[in-house]
Amino acid sequence: MAALLERVLRRFGLAAGAEVTIEANPGPDERGDLAGLRAAGVNRLSLGAQSLDAAELRRIGRRHRPEDVVETLQAARAAGLAHRSIDLLYDLPDQAPATWAATVGRALDLPVDHLSAYALTLDDPDAEGLTGPAGDHLPVRPGARRWRRTAAAAQDGDRAADAYALLDERLAAAGFAWYELSNWARRGGESRHNLAYWRRRPYAALGPGAHAFDGVRGRRWNAARLDGYVAALTPADGSPPRLPPGGGERLDERTVTAERAVLGLRLREGIDLGLARHPAVRPALEWASTHGLVEPAPGERIRLTLSGRLVSNELFARLV
């Protein structure tokens, strides 16, 4: 990691006070050398906690324990990583409201200034990297597919909405403000790279499976296979490196407008009235206003209400 950051620094430079985030799983065998990462320039840790209930972690096939989450965050703080975040999953199979409330309470006791929470999605077997209680993580295996089918049948939209609303209320009372649909932070703890995605800022793609955006219309992505990526950058015949395999697209004006509206409405800051009045956006927002899903925001803008956040996918479907 130190060598990689050094090469990035030499090639591109690094702004003073830049956010340098590393994602890790809890546990001493997975979190890496936190002190070494801090010395290399990392200043933010995003930790995949997912739950703080031991039985729940076993049920979704995670190897770590709640104690590992606590110990990793304490080690990160001791190492000097100024910003620390965890992510949690709700609407898990057999997740009782009391269990979720207890996880939220434990999360508020952790040394973090940022929290992300996502409803479990099971339509894509690889989306959450879930394994199931037997540790069977490959989606082609019958056991994993059977586990996912059972888990999907047990999900409940009302339970998910209640879990989100409880989390939002408890976090607000503890000084965490929502700034994006799935993200809450104390003042100054917002993830800057996260905000860059929703604000359609340009970003580069380094590594297999990475995505890039030019900030206007162009998107590109690298294929996920490591062998193809390495072969493109280090051709065996000694020829110059080339772009790794992948794909790209050039967005048309209609898609750009819809994307600006959808991504902007994910944020607490919302979208400006000019975009809200665009002919491709206005009908959906008029429908949302009729149902109490949007409200005025500072600076002549419009944003989602709590009710709007709970059914945001329905609004977004009308925009695209």
Secondary structure, DSSP 8 states (H G I E B T S, - for coil): -HHHHHHHHHHH---TT---EEEE-SSTTTS--HHHHHHHT--EEEEEEE-S-HHHHHHTT----HHHHHHHHHHHHHHT--EEEEEEEES-TT--HHHHHHHHHHHHTSS-SEEEEEE---SSTTSS---TTTT---TTSHHHHHHHHHHHHT--HHHHHHHHHHHHHHHHHTT-EEEETTEEE-TT---HHHHHHHTT--B---STT-EEE-SSSEEEEE-S-HHHHHHHHS-TT-------SEEEEE--HHHHHHHHHHHHHTBTT-EEHHHHTSTTTHHHHHHHHHTT-EEEETTTEEEE-HHHHHTHHHHHHHH-
